[in-house]
Amino acid sequence: MKIQPVILCGGGGTRLWPLSRTSYPKQLLAPLGGLSLLQQTAKRFCKPAYEIPMIISNEQYRFLVAEQMHEIAIANSLIILEPCARNTAPAMALAAHFTKDPEAYILFSPSDHQIINSSVLDQAIQQAKLAADKGKIVVFGIPPTGPKTGYGYIIPESKEVVPHVFDVQKFVEKPDVENAMKLLQSPCYWNSGVFFAKAGVFLQAIQEHLPTTYQHSLVAIQNAKPDLDFIRIPQEEFEKCDNISIDFGVIEKANNIAVVGCDDMGWSDVGNWQTVWELNTKDENGNAILGDVIAQDVKNSYIRGDGLLVSVIGLEDIIVIASNDAVLVANKAKAEKVKEITTHLRHNLRSELDFHKRVYRPWGYYQEIELGDRFKVKRLMLKSQSKTSVQIHYHRAEHWVVVTGTAKVLIGEKTQLVHENESIYIPAGTAHSVENPGKIELHLIEVQSGSYLGEDDIVRIKDIYGRA
């Protein structure tokens, strides 16, 4: 029987701010270059032993997740949408109910972790499979490399359940440095957040320890509906589930938990900028540099410029991240304190916590270029064969200039083609949309003018993507 991978992709973490935002979180980024962390996770399971990945995400990321799966040729992945945030236990319950076969093997995996040696993971999964046949829920343990306080610790029993798999004696949640040092004196593991079990065994544990979550996640799956590439879950049922992690809700309470060690897997949760520096390729001075950067007399630092020239002179052990709307400069050893910056942004309602200048939509993206008194300038990109919703703005008019491609524009009841170097005007209060009928990307410059230019001045009349 094949294994069903379930990728948990609902988190909106901002520990890699300003690169990550709540609208574009870590799992959708490629902090080490190449594929995004989500794409790396999905590709890990593109092997004969696995079913097509099931992804649990939320409404906000649905089109980004679908697009990233298309980019790596996993076009038929199953994407289940959480209608509201309820942590990992309800999300995992949804997936287990959806499989319908109690004997099915399920592997739950975070979407934002780095694994260098996937063959080690494959071997550990085969060992976990033997333990799952004995009714165990298996957590994958990482041999600790030091007394880190950001991880949960697992203390195993001495006797094996099956080769290389041990019952769990106890869990220790994020100890302080002194207690972490004590834990390292005996065999222990970090909790990776990867779990393996038979669906029926997992659901039995949910039913025993989180009966409310079990019942309402079951009803939610029974009333789920397909929508484009997604499975929509009814909010009125799902929001009744317990808002709790699988660790606190089940794993630390159940008596059938085992751990398999994953030595030499090259695992990292890519939890902060210091970790990103550690994982990146470095030059002869110990620097990891990405983008347009000039570094003189700089050592052991991570410097990244996304769209800006960054110049650094005479510094060591620093983090510099320059995005198009925010700059972070930090001592590398203080990388965890980025969360204090994001807390400040949240309390002060700063948009830089949530959005980049470039905002992605199912049809492409828009990017703010300039904002002034009663005007805003944006750049729009529409993918081939895509279109915006038919919509009305009551407080602003818009001028569109086609830079590349051909636009099929609807204004009121009239449709016309607008070619490169041509423009068109949309009066306030007029229904309109734009479509890219061509095979190349359509790029527009949009100039808005009016008394109010907020993104909430929009009434969608018709939308092929099912947005309200």
C-alpha positions in Angstrom: 0.0 0.0 0.0 1.3 3.4 -0.9 1.9 6.2 1.7 -0.3 9.3 1.6 1.9 12.4 2.2 0.0 15.3 3.9 1.8 18.6 3.7 0.7 21.2 6.3 0.9 24.6 4.6 -1.4 26.9 6.7 1.1 28.7 8.8 1.7 32.5 8.3 5.0 32.8 10.1 7.1 36.0 9.8 10.4 34.9 11.3 12.1 35.6 8.0 10.7 39.1 7.8 11.0 41.3 5.7 11.3 38.5 3.1 8.3 36.7 4.6 5.0 38.4 5.2 1.7 37.0 6.5 0.3 37.1 2.9 3.5 35.4 1.6 4.9 33.2 4.3 8.2 31.2 4.6 6.9 28.0 3.0 6.2 29.8 -0.2 9.7 31.4 -0.3 13.1 30.1 -1.5 15.5 31.5 1.2 18.2 29.2 -0.1 17.5 29.7 -3.8 16.0 27.3 -6.2 12.6 25.8 -5.4 10.4 27.2 -2.5 10.3 25.2 0.7 6.8 24.0 -0.2 8.0 22.8 -3.6 11.0 21.0 -2.1 8.7 19.3 0.3 6.2 18.2 -2.4 9.1 17.0 -4.7 10.4 14.8 -1.9 7.3 12.6 -2.3 7.3 12.3 -6.1 8.3 8.7 -5.9 6.6 5.4 -6.6 6.1 4.6 -2.8 3.9 7.7 -2.3 0.5 8.9 -3.4 0.1 12.4 -4.9 0.6 14.8 -2.0 -2.4 16.2 -0.1 -1.9 19.8 1.0 -3.8 21.4 3.8 -3.7 25.2 3.3 -5.9 28.2 4.0 -8.0 30.5 1.8 -5.4 33.2 1.6 -2.7 31.1 0.1 -4.8 28.8 -2.2 -3.8 30.3 -5.6 -0.2 30.6 -4.6 0.0 27.0 -3.5 -1.8 25.8 -6.7 0.5 27.8 -8.9 3.6 26.5 -7.1 2.4 22.9 -7.6 1.8 23.6 -11.3 5.4 24.9 -11.6 6.8 21.6 -10.5 4.3 19.5 -12.6 2.2 18.4 -9.7 -1.0 19.7 -11.2 -3.4 17.2 -9.7 -2.4 17.6 -6.1 -5.3 17.6 -3.6 -5.5 21.0 -1.8 -7.9 21.1 1.2 -8.7 24.7 2.3 -9.1 25.5 6.0 -11.7 28.3 6.3 -10.2 29.6 9.5 -7.0 29.0 11.6 -7.3 26.1 14.0 -3.7 24.9 14.4 -2.3 21.5 13.4 -4.6 19.0 15.2 -7.8 19.9 13.3 -5.9 20.1 10.0 -4.5 16.7 10.4 -7.9 15.3 11.5 -9.3 16.6 8.2 -6.7 14.8 6.2 -7.1 11.5 8.1 -10.9 11.6 7.6 -10.5 12.4 3.9 -8.5 9.2 3.3 -11.6 7.1 4.3 -9.4 4.0 4.6 -8.4 3.2 8.2 -5.5 1.0 7.1 -4.0 3.8 4.9 -0.5 5.0 5.9 -0.3 8.7 6.4 2.8 10.8 6.6 2.3 14.4 8.0 5.0 16.8 7.1 5.5 20.6 7.7 5.9 22.5 4.4 8.6 24.9 5.6 11.5 22.6 6.6 14.8 21.8 4.8 15.9 18.2 4.3 19.1 17.7 2.5 19.3 13.9 2.5 15.8 12.7 1.6 17.1 9.1 1.3 17.5 9.1 5.1 13.9 10.2 5.4 12.8 7.4 3.1 14.6 4.9 5.2 13.1 6.3 8.4 9.7 6.1 6.9 10.1 2.4 6.2 11.2 1.8 9.8 8.2 3.9 11.0 5.9 1.8 8.8 6.8 -1.4 10.8 5.9 0.4 14.0 2.7 1.8 12.5 1.7 -1.8 11.8 1.9 -2.4 15.6 -0.5 0.5 16.2 2.1 3.2 16.9 2.0 6.9 16.0 5.6 7.6 15.1 7.3 11.0 15.5 10.5 11.6 13.6 13.3 12.7 15.9 16.4 14.8 15.0 19.6 14.2 16.9 20.4 17.5 18.7 23.5 19.4 17.8 23.4 21.6 20.9 21.2 22.9 23.8 18.8 24.8 21.6 15.7 26.2 23.4 13.4 26.6 20.4 12.6 22.9 20.0 10.6 20.3 21.8 12.7 17.4 23.1 11.8 13.7 23.0 13.2 11.2 25.6 13.0 7.6 24.2 12.7 4.4 26.1 15.7 2.1 25.8 14.0 -0.9 24.3 13.1 -0.9 20.6 9.6 -1.4 19.3 11.0 -2.4 15.9 14.6 -1.8 14.7 15.5 1.9 15.2 12.1 2.8 16.6 11.6 3.3 20.3 8.6 4.1 22.6 8.6 7.6 23.9 9.2 8.0 27.6 8.3 11.7 27.8 8.3 15.0 25.9 9.9 18.2 27.1 8.6 21.4 25.6 11.2 24.1 24.7 13.5 23.9 27.8 15.7 26.7 29.0 19.5 26.4 28.3 20.2 24.8 31.7 17.6 22.1 31.3 18.5 21.5 27.6 22.1 20.9 28.7 20.9 18.3 31.2 18.7 16.6 28.5 21.8 16.3 26.2 23.5 14.1 28.8 21.1 11.2 27.9 19.7 10.0 24.6 17.2 12.4 23.2 15.8 13.9 20.0 14.4 17.2 18.8 10.8 16.9 17.6 10.8 17.5 13.9 7.0 17.9 13.6 6.9 14.9 11.1 4.4 12.1 12.1 3.5 8.7 10.6 0.6 6.4 11.4 -2.3 4.5 10.0 -5.3 6.7 9.4 -7.5 4.7 11.8 -5.0 4.7 14.6 -4.5 8.4 14.3 -8.2 9.1 14.2 -8.7 6.9 17.3 -6.2 9.0 19.2 -8.0 12.2 18.0 -11.3 10.8 19.1 -9.9 9.8 22.6 -8.1 13.1 23.4 -9.9 15.7 21.2 -13.5 14.3 20.7 -14.9 17.7 19.7 -12.2 18.0 17.0 -12.9 14.5 15.8 -16.6 15.0 15.5 -16.6 18.4 13.8 -13.7 17.6 11.4 -15.7 14.5 10.4 -18.8 16.5 9.6 -16.7 19.1 7.9 -15.2 16.5 5.5 -18.7 15.0 4.9 -19.9 18.4 3.8 -16.8 19.5 1.9 -17.3 20.7 -1.7 -15.0 20.9 -4.7 -14.1 24.3 -6.1 -11.7 24.6 -9.0 -8.5 22.9 -7.8 -9.6 22.9 -4.2 -11.7 21.2 -1.6 -13.6 23.7 0.5 -14.4 23.0 4.1 -17.6 24.5 5.7 -16.5 27.1 8.3 -19.5 26.6 10.6 -18.2 23.1 11.4 -14.5 23.6 11.3 -14.4 26.6 13.6 -16.0 24.4 16.3 -12.8 22.3 16.4 -10.3 22.8 19.2 -7.7 25.4 18.3 -4.7 23.3 19.4 -1.5 21.7 18.1 -1.3 18.0 17.6 1.6 17.9 20.1 -0.3 19.4 23.0 -3.7 17.9 22.0 -2.7 14.3 21.3 1.0 13.4 21.0 2.0 14.3 24.6 -1.1 12.5 26.0 -1.4 9.3 24.0 0.3 6.1 25.2 1.1 4.6 21.7 3.7 7.2 20.6 7.1 6.1 19.3 10.1 7.9 17.9 12.4 7.0 15.0 15.8 8.8 14.8 16.8 10.5 11.6 20.6 10.7 11.8 22.4 12.6 9.0 19.1 13.8 7.4 20.3 17.4 7.1 17.2 18.7 8.7 16.5 22.3 9.5 13.3 24.2 10.3 14.9 27.3 8.6 13.7 29.2 11.7 15.6 32.5 11.5 18.1 34.4 9.5 21.1 32.9 11.3 19.9 29.5 10.2 19.6 30.7 6.6 23.2 32.0 6.8 24.3 28.6 8.2 22.6 26.7 5.4 23.8 28.9 2.5 27.0 28.6 0.5 29.6 31.1 1.7 32.5 32.9 0.2 36.1 33.0 1.5 35.1 35.5 4.2 32.2 33.5 5.5 29.6 35.7 3.8 26.4 34.5 2.1 25.5 37.2 -0.4 22.4 37.3 -2.6 21.3 40.1 -5.0 23.0 43.4 -5.9 25.5 43.7 -3.0 28.8 45.4 -2.5 30.6 44.1 0.6 34.0 45.4 1.7 35.8 44.2 4.8 32.8 42.2 5.8 32.9 38.7 7.5 30.6 35.9 8.5 27.4 37.8 7.4 24.3 37.2 5.4 23.5 40.1 3.1 20.5 40.1 0.7 19.3 42.8 -1.7 15.9 42.2 -3.4 15.7 45.0 -6.0 18.0 47.4 -4.2 21.7 48.0 -4.2 23.1 47.2 -0.7 26.5 48.4 0.4 28.2 47.2 3.6 31.6 48.2 4.9 33.7 46.9 7.9 31.1 44.8 9.7 31.0 41.2 11.0 28.3 38.7 12.1 25.4 40.7 10.8 22.2 40.2 8.9 21.1 42.7 6.2 17.9 42.1 4.3 16.8 44.9 1.9 13.4 44.4 0.2 11.7 47.0 -1.9 9.8 48.5 1.1 11.7 47.5 4.3 15.3 46.9 5.5 16.4 44.7 8.4 19.9 45.1 9.9 20.6 42.8 12.9 23.4 41.2 14.8 23.4 37.6 13.6 23.2 36.3 17.2 20.1 38.3 17.7 18.2 36.9 14.7 15.4 35.5 16.9 14.5 39.0 18.0 12.9 39.7 14.5 9.7 38.6 16.2 9.8 41.7 18.4 9.9 43.8 15.2 6.9 42.0 13.7 5.0 42.4 17.0 5.7 46.1 16.9 4.4 46.2 13.3 1.3 44.3 14.2 0.5 46.7 17.1 1.0 49.7 14.9 -1.1 48.2 12.0 1.8 48.5 9.6 1.1 47.0 6.2 4.8 45.9 5.9 3.9 43.0 8.2 1.4 41.6 5.8 2.2 42.6 2.3 5.1 43.2 -0.1 4.9 45.9 -2.7 4.2 43.0 -5.1 0.9 41.3 -4.3 0.0 38.1 -6.0 -3.4 37.3 -7.4 -4.7 34.1 -9.3 -4.4 36.0 -12.6 -0.8 37.3 -11.9 0.3 40.2 -9.7 0.2 43.9 -9.1 3.0 46.1 -7.7 2.7 49.6 -6.3 5.1 52.0 -7.9 4.1 55.4 -6.6 1.5 56.8 -4.2 0.6 60.4 -3.8 -2.2 62.8 -3.0 -5.3 61.5 -5.0 -3.2 59.2 -7.3 -1.5 55.8 -7.3 0.6 54.1 -10.0 0.7 50.3 -10.2 2.2 47.7 -12.5 0.0 44.8 -13.4 1.0 41.4 -14.9 -1.6 39.0 -16.2 -0.6 35.4 -17.1 -1.6 34.0 -20.5 -5.3 33.1 -20.8 -6.1 34.7 -17.4 -8.5 37.6 -16.5 -9.4 39.8 -13.6 -12.9 39.8 -12.1 -15.6 42.1 -13.5 -15.6 44.8 -10.9 -16.6 48.4 -10.0 -14.6 51.1 -8.1 -16.8 53.9 -6.8 -14.1 56.3 -5.6 -11.5 56.1 -8.3 -11.0 56.2 -12.1 -8.2 54.2 -13.8 -6.0 54.7 -16.8 -4.4 51.6 -18.3 -1.3 51.7 -20.6 -0.3 48.4 -22.3 3.4 47.9 -22.1 3.7 44.3 -23.3 1.1 42.0 -24.9 -2.5 42.6 -25.9 -5.3 43.4 -23.4 -8.9 42.4 -24.0 -10.8 45.1 -22.0 -14.4 45.1 -20.9 -15.9 48.6 -20.0 -19.6 48.5 -19.3 -21.1 46.5 -22.2 -18.3 47.1 -24.6 -15.2 44.9 -25.2 -12.1 46.0 -27.2 -8.5 45.1 -27.7 -5.8 47.4 -26.5 -2.3 46.8 -28.0 1.2 47.7 -26.9 1.7 51.5 -26.5 -2.0 52.1 -26.4 -4.1 53.2 -23.4 -7.7 53.2 -22.2 -9.7 55.0 -19.5 -12.1 53.5 -17.0 -14.5 56.0 -15.3 -15.3 55.6 -11.7 -18.5 53.5 -11.1 -18.1 51.6 -14.4 -18.0 47.8 -14.5 -14.8 46.6 -16.1 -12.2 43.8 -16.4 -9.1 43.0 -18.3 -8.1 39.7 -19.9 -4.9 38.4 -21.5 -6.0 36.4 -24.6 -2.4 35.9 -25.7 0.4 33.4 -25.1 2.8 35.9 -23.5 2.5 37.8 -20.3 0.4 41.0 -20.4 2.0 44.0 -18.6 0.1 47.1 -17.8 0.7 50.4 -16.1 -2.3 51.5 -14.1 -2.8 55.1 -12.9 -5.5 55.5 -10.4 -7.0 58.9 -9.5 -9.7 59.8 -7.1 -10.7 60.6 -3.5 -10.1 57.1 -2.1 -7.5 54.6 -3.4 -7.7 51.7 -0.9 -7.8 48.2 -2.2 -11.2 47.6 -0.5 -12.9 50.0 -3.0 -13.9 47.0 -5.1 -17.2 45.4 -5.8 -16.8 42.1 -7.7 -19.7 41.4 -10.1 -18.3 38.2 -11.7 -15.2 36.2 -10.9 -13.9 33.0 -12.4 -11.8 32.3 -9.3 -14.7 32.1 -6.9 -13.7 35.2 -4.8 -16.4 37.1 -3.0 
